[in-house]
Amino acid sequence: MKKKTAVLVCSNAGLDYLDYPKDITILRSVIHFGTDETYDDFVEMDAKTFYERIDKDANDVPKTSYVSIGKMNEVFEELEKKGYEEALIVTIAKPLSGLYEALRLQAKNFEKLKITVYDSKTIAYAEAFMALEAYRLFDLGHNMDEVVTQLDLIRDNNKWYFAVDTLKYLVKNGRLTKLQGTLGTLLKIKPVLSFDKNGAVETVEKIKTTPKALKRIIDLYLEETKDKNVLTFISHAHNDEAVMFITEEINKHYPDRKVISSYLTPVVGAHTGPKAIGVGYINLDKLKY
């Protein structure tokens, strides 16, 4: 018999900027400016507002925190009241946040609701796609093991490359060491970044200028997706010009490829800064369902 199963995802996935089933629950992280300004991701500050703000003041560097323990428990209690038997939560990569472990700890307190916490080992659209696929498969009657199998395949067969306009935000929010950031600033490095197999940010190449870094992430995408059946996505920090350029370059080689573009939501943009841009793919031929 089909179990009543809920799908949840953290707001780092940026699901708000996509067309999605509204009964997927979004666990919203919080944006902090100084000590007295806080905003729930998207609902109190959306991406456009956020990037326009930090672009105006180079010293206005925000911090972020994941959804509170109290809010987690509220959400789980509400799911139990609604008669859900199971819940699957897709989270940001473990190296980037303590959210995964916090959710696993809280999940132990709920007996009626069997909660599975899934580490996407990524962020942004690749994470959002996992939540959307989970919802689709549960709706078709697949069980938790089958859905997790599909998510594992997505996780193992997606890749994206991104470039940031400044290393400052990655350094200030602890995603790069201060030494790496200082050297990068002094040398005007615009690194091409990606995620390693565990979901940590890694430097793929060190590029001297932003235009060259942009060209390189396109080249890497084209090299790895040659003649493959892929879902292509662009995730960006309010950088419409770069989105248009990347889309045009992809369409020169693959006119029929659909390219999905979405914002990096503020809690991700707090780490990348404005104008960050990434292009990636999911190898659809590797998926099971």
Rosetta silent file (secondary structure, phi, psi, omega in degrees, C-alpha in Angstrom):
SEQUENCE: MKKKTAVLVCSNAGLDYLDYPKDITILRSVIHFGTDETYDDFVEMDAKTFYERIDKDANDVPKTSYVSIGKMNEVFEELEKKGYEEALIVTIAKPLSGLYEALRLQAKNFEKLKITVYDSKTIAYAEAFMALEAYRLFDLGHNMDEVVTQLDLIRDNNKWYFAVDTLKYLVKNGRLTKLQGTLGTLLKIKPVLSFDKNGAVETVEKIKTTPKALKRIIDLYLEETKDKNVLTFISHAHNDEAVMFITEEINKHYPDRKVISSYLTPVVGAHTGPKAIGVGYINLDKLKY
SCORE:     score description
SCORE:     0.000 S_00000001
   1 L     0.000  136.565 -178.443    0.000    0.000    0.000 S_00000001
   2 L   -65.560  126.037  179.108    1.261    3.468   -0.949 S_00000001
   3 L   -85.768  149.134  176.011    2.499    5.369    2.102 S_00000001
   4 L   -79.268  109.852 -171.417    1.764    9.041    2.604 S_00000001
   5 E  -121.981  131.098  178.535    5.233   10.524    2.129 S_00000001
   6 E   -96.177  147.327  173.489    6.348   14.151    2.425 S_00000001
   7 E  -115.330  129.797  177.581    9.217   15.723    0.503 S_00000001
   8 E  -126.903  155.070  177.735   11.218   18.525    2.098 S_00000001
   9 E  -151.043  148.321  177.660   14.242   20.465    0.879 S_00000001
  10 E   -78.915  158.294 -173.338   16.369   23.255    2.333 S_00000001
  11 H   -69.967  -10.675  175.559   16.137   26.681    0.757 S_00000001
  12 H   -60.041  -20.413  179.915   19.721   26.410   -0.551 S_00000001
  13 H   -71.990  -20.633 -179.799   18.174   24.492   -3.466 S_00000001
  14 L    70.258   28.554 -177.656   16.486   27.661   -4.731 S_00000001
  15 H   -61.281  -26.863 -178.797   13.226   25.826   -5.410 S_00000001
  16 H   -59.498  -24.295 -176.321   11.327   29.095   -4.971 S_00000001
  17 H   -94.212   10.648  179.451   12.638   30.308   -8.332 S_00000001
  18 L  -123.972  166.498  172.981   11.258   27.285  -10.170 S_00000001
  19 L   -82.207  116.157 -175.000    7.813   25.907  -10.900 S_00000001
  20 L  -142.869  155.061  177.118    7.339   23.322   -8.146 S_00000001
  21 L   -63.917  126.622 -172.362    4.552   21.433   -6.310 S_00000001
  22 L   -73.627   -5.416  173.567    3.602   23.623   -3.376 S_00000001
  23 L   -91.142    6.973  163.925    3.247   20.678   -1.006 S_00000001
  24 L   -77.512  127.497 -178.832    7.024   20.272   -1.056 S_00000001
  25 E   -88.708  130.773  178.121    8.106   21.861    2.239 S_00000001
  26 E  -103.861  120.599  176.421   11.023   24.293    2.112 S_00000001
  27 E   -86.744  109.572 -168.520   13.150   24.557    5.262 S_00000001
  28 L   -89.931  125.619  172.004   14.268   28.171    5.124 S_00000001
  29 L   -76.236  172.293 -174.082   17.710   29.305    6.165 S_00000001
  30 E  -122.047  139.295  177.246   18.197   32.787    7.604 S_00000001
  31 E  -101.216  133.154 -178.755   20.213   35.739    6.301 S_00000001
  32 E  -120.081  124.723  169.658   21.903   37.960    8.911 S_00000001
  33 E  -110.589  113.138 -176.412   23.121   41.516    8.356 S_00000001
  34 L    64.764 -149.677 -175.481   24.997   42.626   11.449 S_00000001
  35 L  -101.289  -12.220 -172.559   23.496   41.651   14.792 S_00000001
  36 L  -126.200    4.895  177.974   19.946   42.949   14.469 S_00000001
  37 E  -115.510  116.901  177.122   18.788   42.338   10.891 S_00000001
  38 E  -133.423  144.802 -178.713   17.559   38.860   10.001 S_00000001
  39 E  -139.405  133.816  170.950   15.488   37.633    7.072 S_00000001
  40 E   -69.978  133.440 -177.175   14.007   34.258    6.201 S_00000001
  41 E   -54.331  131.472  178.069   15.373   33.208    2.828 S_00000001
  42 L    71.371  -52.526 -173.056   13.111   34.232   -0.086 S_00000001
  43 L   -70.542  -29.845  178.113    9.955   34.972    1.928 S_00000001
  44 L  -109.913  -18.604  174.002   11.453   38.043    3.615 S_00000001
  45 E  -152.345  116.273 -179.730   14.255   38.774    1.147 S_00000001
  46 L   -89.938  176.404 -172.599   14.370   37.467   -2.410 S_00000001
  47 H   -63.526  -46.577 -177.103   17.425   37.109   -4.635 S_00000001
  48 H   -59.920  -47.458  178.987   17.058   40.294   -6.665 S_00000001
  49 H   -60.162  -43.938 -177.687   16.648   42.457   -3.548 S_00000001
  50 H   -62.165  -50.712 -176.374   19.551   40.681   -1.847 S_00000001
  51 H   -68.014  -34.496  176.362   22.053   41.037   -4.710 S_00000001
  52 H   -64.054  -36.706  179.842   21.160   44.671   -5.313 S_00000001
  53 H   -67.495  -52.237 -175.064   21.841   45.354   -1.636 S_00000001
  54 H   -71.918  -22.061  178.019   25.242   43.673   -1.346 S_00000001
  55 H   -71.259  -26.465 -177.493   26.313   45.081   -4.723 S_00000001
  56 H   -78.604  -29.467 -174.623   25.860   48.627   -3.394 S_00000001
  57 L  -133.610  108.047 -176.032   28.049   48.229   -0.310 S_00000001
  58 L   -63.987  -21.043 -178.357   31.206   46.098   -0.448 S_00000001
  59 L   -93.787   -3.368 -177.841   31.368   46.001    3.369 S_00000001
  60 L   -87.978   70.117 -175.031   27.791   44.778    3.817 S_00000001
  61 L   -95.875  115.655 -176.397   28.742   41.096    4.028 S_00000001
  62 L   -82.175  162.518  170.099   25.938   38.907    5.412 S_00000001
  63 E  -112.931  168.140  178.650   26.122   35.698    7.422 S_00000001
  64 E  -136.029  158.197  172.885   23.715   32.772    7.236 S_00000001
  65 E  -144.260  151.456  179.577   22.277   30.115    9.532 S_00000001
  66 L   -79.010  169.927 -177.726   20.163   27.072    8.858 S_00000001
  67 L   -52.116  141.078 -175.720   16.533   26.681    9.943 S_00000001
  68 L   -67.405  155.649  177.308   16.125   26.697   13.730 S_00000001
  69 H   -59.554  -41.156  179.176   15.667   23.490   15.733 S_00000001
  70 H   -59.955  -42.044  179.838   12.320   24.793   16.954 S_00000001
  71 H   -67.833  -39.737  176.170   11.104   25.318   13.391 S_00000001
  72 H   -54.441  -50.054 -177.316   12.292   21.843   12.371 S_00000001
  73 H   -63.987  -38.192  175.751   10.237   20.311   15.163 S_00000001
  74 H   -58.299  -46.193 -178.898    7.196   22.414   14.252 S_00000001
  75 H   -62.475  -45.678 -179.096    7.380   21.166   10.675 S_00000001
  76 H   -64.627  -40.817  178.808    7.723   17.522   11.721 S_00000001
  77 H   -63.009  -40.233  179.753    4.850   17.795   14.194 S_00000001
  78 H   -65.730  -38.442  177.680    2.631   19.326   11.510 S_00000001
  79 H   -64.135  -40.894  176.911    3.467   16.498    9.095 S_00000001
  80 H   -61.180  -43.935  179.487    2.501   13.953   11.753 S_00000001
  81 H   -60.673  -33.957 -178.575   -0.808   15.765   12.332 S_00000001
  82 L   -81.480   -0.293  175.177   -1.517   15.625    8.595 S_00000001
  83 L    87.699   15.437  176.596   -1.060   11.862    8.632 S_00000001
  84 L   -71.783  138.388  179.346    2.259   11.550    6.869 S_00000001
  85 L   -97.650  -30.464 -178.637    4.013    8.265    7.600 S_00000001
  86 E  -135.208  157.753  174.311    7.371    9.059    5.981 S_00000001
  87 E  -144.536  139.130  174.177    9.384   12.121    5.049 S_00000001
  88 E  -116.509  124.975  179.070   12.402   12.581    2.810 S_00000001
  89 E  -114.329  121.726  176.557   14.522   15.689    3.353 S_00000001
  90 E   -96.644  126.047 -175.172   17.070   16.706    0.696 S_00000001
  91 E  -119.186  162.575  169.784   19.806   18.901    2.160 S_00000001
  92 L   -58.017  155.063  179.821   22.733   21.045    1.124 S_00000001
  93 L   -53.788  137.301 -177.542   26.097   19.232    1.043 S_00000001
  94 H   -54.707  -41.233 -179.100   27.371   18.311    4.519 S_00000001
  95 H   -64.572  -14.783 -175.725   30.728   20.148    4.203 S_00000001
  96 H   -97.585  -10.920 -174.801   28.848   23.399    3.588 S_00000001
  97 L  -163.559  155.104  174.382   26.443   23.311    6.535 S_00000001
  98 L   -87.816    6.932 -174.227   25.567   21.590    9.797 S_00000001
  99 H   -60.399  -45.021 -177.031   21.970   21.184    8.606 S_00000001
 100 H   -55.751  -50.451 -177.735   22.224   17.511    7.658 S_00000001
 101 H   -67.500  -37.766  179.018   23.459   16.432   11.083 S_00000001
 102 H   -63.391  -41.634  179.044   20.999   18.693   12.917 S_00000001
 103 H   -66.119  -41.332  179.068   18.063   17.201   11.011 S_00000001
 104 H   -62.203  -38.359 -179.861   19.230   13.638   11.646 S_00000001
 105 H   -66.424  -44.903 -179.229   19.461   14.392   15.354 S_00000001
 106 H   -69.778  -32.764 -178.039   15.948   15.878   15.517 S_00000001
 107 H   -59.617  -28.007 -178.628   14.478   13.101   13.371 S_00000001
 108 L   -66.290  -17.285 -177.397   15.198   10.613   16.158 S_00000001
 109 L   -84.679   -2.481 -175.313   12.568   12.334   18.323 S_00000001
 110 L  -117.591  118.890 -175.969    9.703   11.392   16.014 S_00000001
 111 L   -95.974  -36.403 -179.479    8.329    7.848   16.077 S_00000001
 112 L   -71.891  -31.347 -177.670    5.167    8.142   13.988 S_00000001
 113 L  -105.078  113.885  178.283    7.020    9.896   11.175 S_00000001
 114 E   -85.331  113.336 -172.205    9.920    7.950    9.676 S_00000001
 115 E  -106.410  125.917  173.975   12.346   10.626    8.474 S_00000001
 116 E  -108.454  121.673  178.821   15.094   10.017    5.917 S_00000001
 117 E  -102.612  124.880 -173.312   17.667   12.819    5.622 S_00000001
 118 E  -116.541  124.343  178.159   19.502   12.818    2.285 S_00000001
 119 E   -83.597  111.682 -178.736   22.806   14.603    1.639 S_00000001
 120 L   -71.361  -20.807 -175.281   22.646   15.989   -1.903 S_00000001
 121 L    59.560   27.166  178.751   26.408   16.724   -1.861 S_00000001
 122 L  -159.564 -166.522  175.429   25.623   19.863   -3.820 S_00000001
 123 L  -146.297 -177.452  170.708   23.455   23.012   -3.787 S_00000001
 124 H    58.087 -142.118 -169.038   21.216   25.081   -6.071 S_00000001
 125 H   -60.490  -37.744 -179.083   19.505   23.535   -9.090 S_00000001
 126 H   -59.990  -37.959  176.463   21.132   20.099   -8.775 S_00000001
 127 H   -70.222  -42.039  179.220   19.701   19.845   -5.250 S_00000001
 128 H   -60.510  -40.486 -179.717   16.324   21.184   -6.374 S_00000001
 129 H   -61.432  -37.024  177.949   16.137   18.564   -9.131 S_00000001
 130 H   -62.248  -43.631  179.403   16.587   15.820   -6.555 S_00000001
 131 H   -64.741  -40.971  179.506   13.620   17.109   -4.547 S_00000001
 132 H   -65.729  -40.287  178.399   11.473   17.397   -7.685 S_00000001
 133 H   -67.268  -40.333  178.175   12.385   13.867   -8.788 S_00000001
 134 H   -60.103  -45.581  179.542   11.655   12.481   -5.335 S_00000001
 135 H   -60.849  -45.261 -179.812    8.226   14.096   -5.393 S_00000001
 136 H   -60.556  -44.447 -176.450    7.509   12.754   -8.890 S_00000001
 137 H   -71.354  -39.590  175.271    8.523    9.212   -7.990 S_00000001
 138 H   -61.323  -39.758  179.942    6.580    9.115   -4.722 S_00000001
 139 H   -63.245  -30.308  178.680    3.553   10.363   -6.647 S_00000001
 140 L   -82.345   -7.264  177.158    3.978    7.433   -9.058 S_00000001
 141 L   103.038    6.785  178.063    4.006    4.989   -6.149 S_00000001
 142 L   -71.925  149.642 -179.898    7.721    4.301   -5.726 S_00000001
 143 L   -90.095  176.664 -175.148    8.928    3.491   -2.223 S_00000001
 144 H   -60.182  -43.520 -178.842   11.675    5.192   -0.218 S_00000001
 145 H   -61.878  -40.770  179.769   14.428    2.767   -1.250 S_00000001
 146 H   -66.518  -40.572  179.325   13.617    3.228   -4.932 S_00000001
 147 H   -66.584  -43.542  178.793   13.567    6.995   -4.609 S_00000001
 148 H   -63.407  -36.302  175.586   16.880    7.073   -2.735 S_00000001
 149 H   -58.741  -44.507  178.270   18.385    4.863   -5.462 S_00000001
 150 H   -64.210  -41.109  179.125   17.346    7.451   -8.044 S_00000001
 151 H   -64.461  -37.751  176.446   18.770   10.284   -5.942 S_00000001
 152 H   -60.249  -40.053 -179.851   22.068    8.412   -5.643 S_00000001
 153 H   -68.261  -39.191  175.841   22.208    8.186   -9.437 S_00000001
 154 H   -63.604  -44.870 -177.932   21.505   11.893   -9.818 S_00000001
 155 H   -61.404  -37.585 -177.235   24.138   12.685   -7.198 S_00000001
 156 H   -83.998  -10.586 -173.735   26.747   10.546   -8.945 S_00000001
 157 L  -129.887   34.701  170.628   25.954   11.832  -12.433 S_00000001
 158 E  -129.217  151.475  179.064   25.716   15.575  -12.112 S_00000001
 159 E  -152.568  139.389  170.020   28.468   18.137  -12.290 S_00000001
 160 E  -143.977  151.435 -177.518   28.628   21.872  -12.366 S_00000001
 161 E  -119.241  139.622 -179.545   31.323   24.474  -12.621 S_00000001
 162 E  -141.966  159.626  179.752   31.078   27.997  -11.339 S_00000001
 163 E  -130.812  143.647  177.760   33.051   31.203  -11.132 S_00000001
 164 L  -114.443  149.958 -178.066   32.812   34.029   -8.616 S_00000001
 165 L   -78.542  -24.123  177.452   33.580   37.685   -9.253 S_00000001
 166 L  -147.037  146.182  178.005   35.288   38.021   -5.867 S_00000001
 167 L   -85.459   -6.652 -172.520   36.674   35.565   -3.317 S_00000001
 168 H   -54.202  -45.273 -174.763   35.738   37.874   -0.433 S_00000001
 169 H   -70.636  -37.531  177.154   32.430   36.205    0.415 S_00000001
 170 H   -64.180  -36.596  179.492   33.837   32.673    0.318 S_00000001
 171 H   -71.633  -50.078 -174.913   36.609   33.767    2.686 S_00000001
 172 H   -65.318  -27.738  179.574   34.431   35.753    5.123 S_00000001
 173 L   -99.087   13.640  169.861   31.911   32.935    5.391 S_00000001
 174 L    79.405   16.513 -179.959   34.574   30.294    5.969 S_00000001
 175 L   -92.544  -14.454  170.337   34.410   28.445    2.646 S_00000001
 176 L  -134.337  152.626  176.780   38.016   29.359    1.784 S_00000001
 177 L   -72.121  157.772  179.392   40.904   30.026    4.144 S_00000001
 178 H   -61.894  -35.888  179.557   42.006   33.632    4.587 S_00000001
 179 H   -63.894  -47.389  177.796   45.380   32.794    3.056 S_00000001
 180 H   -57.868  -43.087 -178.020   43.789   31.358   -0.084 S_00000001
 181 H   -66.584  -42.451 -179.909   41.530   34.385   -0.322 S_00000001
 182 H   -63.277  -46.024  179.126   44.342   36.898    0.201 S_00000001
 183 H   -62.262  -41.815  179.893   46.521   35.274   -2.437 S_00000001
 184 H   -62.770  -39.648  179.500   43.628   35.107   -4.835 S_00000001
 185 H   -67.854  -44.756 -179.260   42.866   38.790   -4.341 S_00000001
 186 H   -62.018  -39.488 -177.339   46.495   39.835   -4.738 S_00000001
 187 L   -90.720    1.754 -178.531   46.911   37.818   -7.917 S_00000001
 188 L    56.166   40.423 -179.404   43.444   38.782   -9.168 S_00000001
 189 L   -76.023  136.516  173.497   42.580   35.099   -9.444 S_00000001
 190 L  -119.732   82.029 -171.163   39.093   34.183  -10.684 S_00000001
 191 L   -68.304  147.971  167.376   39.069   30.456   -9.922 S_00000001
 192 E   -86.967  123.531 -174.323   36.898   27.892  -11.645 S_00000001
 193 E  -115.754  157.431  174.332   35.200   26.045   -8.792 S_00000001
 194 E  -153.124 -165.470  176.891   33.213   22.852   -8.445 S_00000001
 195 E  -118.288  137.576  176.471   32.259   20.298   -5.792 S_00000001
 196 L   -79.889 -176.497 -173.672   34.305   17.241   -4.906 S_00000001
 197 L   -64.642  -17.683  178.897   32.757   13.804   -4.329 S_00000001
 198 L   -97.967   -7.456  179.700   31.847   14.759   -0.749 S_00000001
 199 L    96.865   12.281  175.418   30.281   18.106   -1.632 S_00000001
 200 L   -86.745  148.492  177.058   33.119   20.406   -0.575 S_00000001
 201 E   -69.917  131.682  178.270   34.025   23.376   -2.769 S_00000001
 202 E  -130.880  148.898  176.128   37.183   22.678   -4.747 S_00000001
 203 E   -85.801  122.616  179.490   39.311   24.761   -7.092 S_00000001
 204 E   -88.256  -46.921  178.703   39.440   23.200  -10.545 S_00000001
 205 E  -148.973  156.320  176.246   41.605   25.812  -12.234 S_00000001
 206 L  -108.391  118.419 -175.839   43.006   29.259  -11.464 S_00000001
 207 L  -114.214  150.594 -174.397   42.101   31.835  -14.094 S_00000001
 208 L   -85.739  -28.374 -176.591   43.305   35.445  -14.266 S_00000001
 209 L  -132.704  157.890  179.570   40.168   37.252  -15.477 S_00000001
 210 H   -63.187  -45.611  177.925   36.401   36.905  -15.156 S_00000001
 211 H   -58.500  -38.215  178.739   35.770   36.617  -18.943 S_00000001
 212 H   -69.162  -37.584  177.825   38.345   33.809  -19.168 S_00000001
 213 H   -64.948  -40.888  178.086   36.810   32.030  -16.186 S_00000001
 214 H   -62.057  -45.234  178.982   33.376   32.293  -17.807 S_00000001
 215 H   -62.895  -37.896 -177.046   34.706   30.868  -21.066 S_00000001
 216 H   -68.054  -38.738 -179.987   36.431   28.053  -19.201 S_00000001
 217 H   -67.621  -31.033  175.641   33.303   26.870  -17.370 S_00000001
 218 H   -68.374  -44.749 -179.961   31.514   26.732  -20.728 S_00000001
 219 H   -60.358  -43.273  179.672   34.377   24.775  -22.296 S_00000001
 220 H   -63.101  -42.994  177.168   34.399   22.265  -19.434 S_00000001
 221 H   -59.628  -47.665 -177.190   30.638   21.802  -19.753 S_00000001
 222 H   -65.370  -39.367  179.109   30.871   21.278  -23.534 S_00000001
 223 H   -61.956  -41.993 -173.430   33.777   18.829  -23.212 S_00000001
 224 H   -83.879  -16.012 -176.730   31.962   16.677  -20.665 S_00000001
 225 L  -110.915   10.781 -177.110   28.536   16.673  -22.315 S_00000001
 226 L   -54.162  119.150  176.156   29.570   16.026  -25.916 S_00000001
 227 L    59.257   25.335  177.820   26.812   13.990  -27.601 S_00000001
 228 L  -105.054  157.447  176.578   25.231   13.068  -24.245 S_00000001
 229 L   -90.318   96.783 -173.548   21.605   13.248  -23.179 S_00000001
 230 E  -124.760  152.430  167.746   21.849   15.829  -20.421 S_00000001
 231 E   -95.144  122.942 -174.012   19.659   18.227  -18.510 S_00000001
 232 E  -104.719  137.518  178.901   21.492   21.550  -18.551 S_00000001
 233 E  -138.942  150.013  173.698   21.194   24.211  -15.877 S_00000001
 234 E  -122.428  128.798  175.773   22.612   27.626  -15.086 S_00000001
 235 E  -117.543  131.061 -171.637   22.608   28.943  -11.518 S_00000001
 236 E  -145.146  156.827  179.571   23.474   32.608  -11.065 S_00000001
 237 L  -102.591   71.914  179.277   23.716   35.484   -8.617 S_00000001
 238 L    55.857   56.469 -177.591   21.708   38.105  -10.540 S_00000001
 239 L  -131.039   66.631 -174.957   23.909   37.871  -13.635 S_00000001
 240 H   -62.187  -33.980 -179.696   21.479   37.896  -16.563 S_00000001
 241 H   -62.151  -44.863  179.586   24.141   38.992  -19.034 S_00000001
 242 H   -68.650  -35.797  176.911   26.286   35.921  -18.314 S_00000001
 243 H   -59.451  -45.639 -179.924   23.214   33.653  -18.434 S_00000001
 244 H   -63.171  -42.211 -178.994   22.428   34.912  -21.916 S_00000001
 245 H   -63.927  -46.817 -179.691   26.033   34.478  -23.053 S_00000001
 246 H   -62.661  -44.540 -179.590   26.291   30.902  -21.732 S_00000001
 247 H   -59.900  -43.802  179.144   22.933   29.930  -23.235 S_00000001
 248 H   -63.595  -40.260  179.610   23.934   31.300  -26.632 S_00000001
 249 H   -65.467  -40.887  178.307   27.265   29.450  -26.533 S_00000001
 250 H   -65.609  -42.431 -178.207   25.555   26.153  -25.668 S_00000001
 251 H   -67.199  -23.161  174.525   22.949   26.656  -28.386 S_00000001
 252 H   -62.932  -36.119 -178.499   25.675   27.144  -30.988 S_00000001
 253 H   -92.108  -36.588 -176.530   26.720   23.540  -30.375 S_00000001
 254 L  -134.763   82.683 -175.597   23.367   22.055  -29.344 S_00000001
 255 L   -59.209  -26.650 -175.335   20.458   24.115  -30.724 S_00000001
 256 L   -95.178   -1.929 -179.972   17.850   21.729  -29.297 S_00000001
 257 L   -74.231  129.417  175.047   19.186   21.542  -25.752 S_00000001
 258 L   -81.677  133.297  178.524   16.924   23.086  -23.161 S_00000001
 259 E  -115.879  118.886  179.810   18.806   25.265  -20.691 S_00000001
 260 E   -94.387  127.826 -179.937   17.169   25.886  -17.301 S_00000001
 261 E  -117.069  135.963  176.050   18.225   29.076  -15.545 S_00000001
 262 E  -150.905  159.085 -179.531   17.532   29.945  -11.908 S_00000001
 263 E   -71.555  148.568  159.813   18.804   32.228   -9.174 S_00000001
 264 L   -79.241  118.091 -175.582   21.250   31.316   -6.477 S_00000001
 265 L   -67.281  158.979 -173.129   19.040   32.135   -3.514 S_00000001
 266 H   -50.638  -38.623 -177.490   20.362   34.673   -0.938 S_00000001
 267 H   -68.880  -20.008  171.249   21.655   32.113    1.582 S_00000001
 268 H   -86.282  -41.910 -179.713   23.880   30.720   -1.193 S_00000001
 269 H   -62.712  -23.095  176.019   24.687   34.155   -2.586 S_00000001
 270 H   -62.733  -21.331  179.906   25.964   35.203    0.840 S_00000001
 271 H   -99.642  -29.770 -177.600   28.880   32.870    0.122 S_00000001
 272 H   -92.105  -27.911 -172.990   29.368   33.488   -3.601 S_00000001
 273 L    80.613  172.523 -179.535   28.748   37.230   -3.760 S_00000001
 274 L   -69.278  154.431  175.172   27.044   39.045   -6.646 S_00000001
 275 L    74.591    0.864  175.622   27.602   38.052  -10.290 S_00000001
 276 L   -60.724  148.685 -176.970   28.610   34.448   -9.489 S_00000001
 277 E  -147.558  139.353  177.827   27.641   32.084  -12.291 S_00000001
 278 E  -138.504  147.215  174.610   27.603   28.319  -12.730 S_00000001
 279 E  -128.999  136.349 -176.562   26.729   25.935  -15.540 S_00000001
 280 E  -149.977 -178.446 -177.059   26.077   22.252  -15.012 S_00000001
 281 E  -151.490  156.847  171.130   24.419   19.109  -16.226 S_00000001
 282 E  -123.730  124.970 -178.896   22.683   15.945  -15.108 S_00000001
 283 E   -78.825  102.082 -173.561   23.297   12.850  -17.255 S_00000001
 284 H   -68.846  -26.101 -178.727   19.756   11.623  -17.833 S_00000001
 285 H   -69.658  -16.257 -178.495   20.835    8.328  -19.412 S_00000001
 286 H   -88.731   -8.053 -176.090   22.314    7.253  -16.074 S_00000001
 287 L   -84.081  155.482 -173.215   19.004    7.554  -14.203 S_00000001
 288 L   -92.891  -39.515 -173.146   16.847    4.521  -13.495 S_00000001
 289 L  -110.906    0.000    0.000   13.275    5.806  -13.491 S_00000001
